[in-house]
Amino acid sequence: MSDPETDDLFRERLLREVIEEDRDRVMRAQGKQLDAIGRKYDVFRTGVPLDGFDGFKDDNIGDEG
């Protein structure tokens, strides 16, 4: 298995998909926060959701650390 995509590379790819209102959040987010925003747009570091992922039930992407 290859190394996970870095935050910078993932952010660059994610910025192509998000709506204007989320761009600032994407620019500030790191790690899990960035992954959570990506899930909202069905964009994943792995290219596909991992086994067991069932999407957001409440669209809460909070600021987990």
Backbone as ProteinMPNN parsed JSONL, in Angstrom:
{"seq_chain_A": "MSDPETDDLFRERLLREVIEEDRDRVMRAQGKQLDAIGRKYDVFRTGVPLDGFDGFKDDNIGDEG", "coords_chain_A": {"N_chain_A": [[0.845, -1.177, 0.0], [0.546, 2.226, -0.798], [1.891, 5.362, 0.453], [-0.262, 7.574, 2.337], [-2.078, 10.283, 0.806], [-0.765, 13.558, 1.049], [-1.763, 16.348, 3.172], [-1.574, 18.773, 1.743], [-1.63, 17.972, -0.997], [-4.087, 16.639, -1.077], [-5.795, 18.735, -0.33], [-5.496, 20.458, -2.518], [-6.698, 18.932, -4.562], [-9.257, 18.655, -3.493], [-10.171, 21.294, -3.439], [-10.993, 21.716, -6.018], [-13.52, 20.711, -6.08], [-15.244, 21.72, -4.089], [-17.871, 23.975, -2.948], [-17.996, 27.559, -3.221], [-18.421, 28.734, -0.675], [-17.227, 26.932, 1.09], [-14.534, 26.997, 0.58], [-12.693, 28.578, 2.103], [-12.695, 27.226, 4.561], [-11.583, 24.781, 3.753], [-9.016, 25.612, 3.095], [-7.969, 26.229, 5.607], [-8.194, 23.897, 7.056], [-6.883, 20.813, 8.426], [-5.558, 17.487, 8.443], [-7.795, 15.305, 10.031], [-9.97, 17.058, 9.934], [-9.874, 18.03, 7.337], [-10.288, 15.649, 5.955], [-12.922, 15.141, 6.756], [-14.351, 17.243, 5.548], [-13.847, 16.559, 2.909], [-15.264, 14.115, 2.741], [-17.85, 15.052, 2.796], [-18.145, 15.906, 0.226], [-17.803, 13.623, -1.194], [-15.118, 13.037, -1.763], [-12.118, 11.474, -1.362], [-9.053, 10.677, 0.329], [-8.055, 8.231, -0.393], [-9.263, 7.809, -2.766], [-11.556, 6.296, -2.913], [-14.322, 5.566, -0.703], [-13.475, 4.064, 2.42], [-13.888, 0.654, 3.563], [-16.784, 0.129, 5.494], [-17.513, 2.761, 5.713], [-20.226, 4.879, 6.022], [-21.169, 7.293, 5.237], [-22.288, 10.663, 6.027], [-24.512, 11.05, 8.656], [-25.634, 13.187, 9.906], [-24.508, 15.356, 8.702], [-22.536, 16.613, 10.098], [-19.447, 17.977, 10.398], [-17.724, 18.872, 12.257], [-14.982, 20.271, 14.251], [-12.874, 18.377, 14.877], [-9.898, 17.287, 16.497]], "CA_chain_A": [[0.0, 0.0, 0.0], [1.345, 3.439, -0.875], [1.689, 6.342, 1.521], [-1.468, 8.385, 2.148], [-1.916, 11.583, 0.178], [-0.504, 14.615, 2.024], [-2.815, 17.359, 3.3], [-1.458, 19.75, 0.656], [-2.114, 17.379, -2.246], [-5.523, 16.382, -0.934], [-6.455, 20.042, -0.334], [-5.503, 20.939, -3.904], [-7.705, 18.159, -5.291], [-10.561, 18.952, -2.895], [-10.576, 22.646, -3.81], [-11.65, 21.665, -7.331], [-14.866, 20.149, -5.923], [-16.078, 22.359, -3.065], [-18.553, 25.218, -3.284], [-17.249, 28.759, -2.816], [-18.564, 28.969, 0.767], [-16.377, 26.012, 1.85], [-13.126, 27.122, 0.181], [-11.894, 29.092, 3.213], [-12.549, 26.122, 5.53], [-10.639, 23.814, 3.188], [-7.678, 26.202, 3.165], [-7.502, 26.217, 7.001], [-8.33, 22.559, 7.65], [-5.765, 19.878, 8.4], [-5.809, 16.138, 8.934], [-9.159, 14.777, 10.103], [-10.917, 18.091, 9.515], [-9.836, 18.036, 5.877], [-10.945, 14.405, 5.535], [-14.36, 15.28, 6.982], [-14.886, 18.091, 4.477], [-13.791, 15.746, 1.694], [-16.37, 13.148, 2.757], [-19.074, 15.784, 2.462], [-18.185, 16.029, -1.23], [-17.431, 12.315, -1.742], [-13.723, 13.089, -2.199], [-11.387, 10.743, -0.339], [-7.611, 10.554, 0.092], [-7.81, 6.931, -1.015], [-9.974, 7.759, -4.041], [-12.854, 5.663, -2.662], [-14.551, 5.423, 0.742], [-12.977, 2.824, 2.994], [-14.914, -0.273, 4.043], [-17.448, 0.527, 6.723], [-17.943, 4.148, 5.665], [-21.646, 4.958, 5.689], [-21.528, 8.684, 4.953], [-22.726, 11.484, 7.147], [-25.902, 10.922, 9.039], [-26.132, 14.494, 10.311], [-23.717, 16.374, 7.981], [-21.681, 17.283, 11.062], [-18.04, 17.736, 10.12], [-17.048, 19.455, 13.397], [-13.556, 20.593, 14.257], [-12.155, 17.39, 15.673], [-8.446, 17.472, 16.421]], "C_chain_A": [[0.89, 1.239, 0.0], [1.038, 4.367, 0.297], [0.426, 7.145, 1.257], [-1.119, 9.723, 1.495], [-1.701, 12.651, 1.261], [-1.68, 15.591, 2.084], [-2.773, 18.331, 2.119], [-1.993, 19.205, -0.666], [-3.615, 17.133, -2.212], [-6.303, 17.695, -1.001], [-6.571, 20.577, -1.764], [-6.581, 20.234, -4.735], [-9.111, 18.492, -4.797], [-11.065, 20.335, -3.312], [-11.253, 22.696, -5.177], [-13.112, 21.262, -7.226], [-15.789, 20.953, -5.018], [-16.76, 23.616, -3.591], [-17.761, 26.385, -2.691], [-17.281, 28.977, -1.299], [-17.662, 28.071, 1.608], [-14.888, 26.178, 1.549], [-12.239, 27.595, 1.329], [-11.657, 28.004, 4.262], [-11.549, 25.1, 5.043], [-9.216, 24.342, 3.324], [-7.106, 26.16, 4.584], [-7.451, 24.819, 7.601], [-7.05, 21.736, 7.499], [-6.253, 18.513, 8.867], [-7.254, 15.695, 8.859], [-10.206, 15.788, 9.663], [-11.011, 18.128, 7.993], [-10.523, 16.794, 5.32], [-12.464, 14.521, 5.671], [-15.004, 16.153, 5.907], [-14.908, 17.309, 3.169], [-14.938, 14.755, 1.619], [-17.688, 13.802, 2.384], [-19.255, 15.875, 0.94], [-17.834, 14.716, -1.936], [-16.052, 12.34, -2.401], [-12.894, 12.501, -1.06], [-9.904, 10.678, -0.682], [-7.29, 9.265, -0.648], [-8.462, 6.81, -2.382], [-11.361, 7.151, -3.912], [-13.072, 5.606, -1.161], [-14.039, 4.079, 1.231], [-14.13, 1.953, 3.451], [-15.483, 0.221, 5.361], [-17.901, 1.976, 6.718], [-19.396, 4.209, 5.227], [-22.104, 6.394, 5.448], [-21.945, 9.428, 6.203], [-24.188, 11.272, 7.411], [-26.484, 12.276, 9.375], [-25.38, 15.643, 9.656], [-22.835, 17.167, 8.928], [-20.233, 16.956, 10.751], [-17.16, 18.399, 11.171], [-15.559, 19.715, 13.258], [-12.81, 19.656, 15.182], [-10.668, 17.571, 15.462], [-7.709, 16.239, 16.194]], "O_chain_A": [[1.882, 1.289, 0.726], [0.063, 4.181, 1.026], [0.068, 7.379, 0.102], [0.0, 10.219, 1.624], [-2.389, 12.64, 2.282], [-2.492, 15.652, 1.161], [-3.814, 18.674, 1.559], [-2.725, 19.896, -1.374], [-4.322, 17.386, -3.187], [-7.347, 17.766, -1.649], [-7.619, 21.086, -2.163], [-7.287, 20.872, -5.517], [-10.045, 18.598, -5.592], [-12.265, 20.519, -3.514], [-12.009, 23.626, -5.458], [-13.873, 21.446, -8.177], [-17.008, 20.874, -5.168], [-16.296, 24.241, -4.545], [-16.96, 26.205, -1.773], [-16.273, 29.364, -0.708], [-17.357, 28.422, 2.748], [-14.06, 25.55, 2.21], [-11.141, 27.068, 1.512], [-10.552, 27.875, 4.789], [-10.746, 24.598, 5.828], [-8.304, 23.578, 3.639], [-5.89, 26.066, 4.754], [-6.725, 24.592, 8.568], [-6.257, 21.937, 6.579], [-7.24, 18.407, 9.596], [-7.869, 15.698, 7.793], [-11.223, 15.413, 9.081], [-12.101, 18.245, 7.432], [-11.253, 16.873, 4.332], [-13.205, 14.055, 4.806], [-16.085, 15.834, 5.413], [-15.873, 17.387, 2.409], [-15.527, 14.568, 0.555], [-18.538, 13.19, 1.737], [-20.379, 15.914, 0.44], [-17.595, 14.706, -3.144], [-15.845, 11.743, -3.458], [-12.962, 12.978, 0.073], [-9.54, 10.63, -1.857], [-6.351, 9.22, -1.443], [-8.247, 5.824, -3.087], [-12.248, 7.453, -4.71], [-12.1, 5.6, -0.406], [-14.156, 3.072, 0.534], [-15.228, 2.451, 3.699], [-14.747, 0.677, 6.236], [-18.61, 2.392, 7.634], [-19.762, 3.659, 4.187], [-23.303, 6.672, 5.455], [-21.951, 8.873, 7.301], [-25.01, 11.31, 6.496], [-27.674, 12.514, 9.168], [-25.594, 16.799, 10.021], [-22.424, 18.28, 8.601], [-19.826, 15.797, 10.828], [-15.946, 18.478, 10.981], [-14.962, 19.395, 12.23], [-12.187, 20.088, 16.152], [-10.226, 17.96, 14.381], [-6.481, 16.26, 16.11]]}, "name": "protein", "num_of_chains": 1, "seq": "MSDPETDDLFRERLLREVIEEDRDRVMRAQGKQLDAIGRKYDVFRTGVPLDGFDGFKDDNIGDEG"}
